[in-house]
Amino acid sequence: MELILAIKGRGFVMMASTSTTEHKEMMQEKYILNPLGQHTMITFGGLTDGLSLRFKKKILRQLDMFEVSNGYSLTPKAAVHFSRTNLARYKRSQPNNQISMLIGGIDVINGPELHCIDSNGTAASIPYGVHGSRPEFCDTLLRDHFQPNLHQEAAYKALKNCSDQIIKKFGDNKFNFKAYVIKRGGINRVGYGEPLKSNVTPC
């Protein structure tokens, strides 16, 4: 069982991943949280075959190349625009595509942003989001916990509770939970002090 959770709070975006231990290897390939520079993270859902995995790698490579070439990273909205344009183009050649994305980050002007992109390339700004196993169950749990201007501790508890509940209801108790918070100071593992670099694989 694999699950990606994200929620927007007061001055931050928090994203978390959960995987049962027997599916850890698949989780690392399909549902990994990917940092884009110091202030944005992206994750992909619906990666079901080699073509979709290659699409993911292509997007990440091109976003990384932008930072290398220009010396700065795309803003969250710019990353959304780039990704949805490429996904819509991919959809035309692969009509059965079910790839979706969550992109969260901090904009120096607009503050915390969280966006979802569906399999048709349609993007929307959201307060929280879910990818992976049982999204409808988690959507209800996050809706019950979400409040505007949520504090970091409350956001972590909401994501951890959602993870705990879905594992208890649909899986087993052998799972890995990792959460990351994106703030103006960078991306950090919740409960840890070391910021992530853009070339670091967080989970």
Secondary structure, DSSP 8 states (H G I E B T S, - for coil): -EEEEEEEETTEEEEEEEEEGGGHHHHHHHS--EEETTTEEEEEE---SHHHHHHHHHHHHHHHHHHHHHSS---HHHHHHHHHHHHHHHHHH-TT---EEEEEEEETTTEEEEEEE-TTS-EEE-SEEEEES-HHHHHHHHHHH--TT--HHHHHHHHHHHHHHHHHHHS-S-EEEEEEEEETTEEEETT---B--TT----
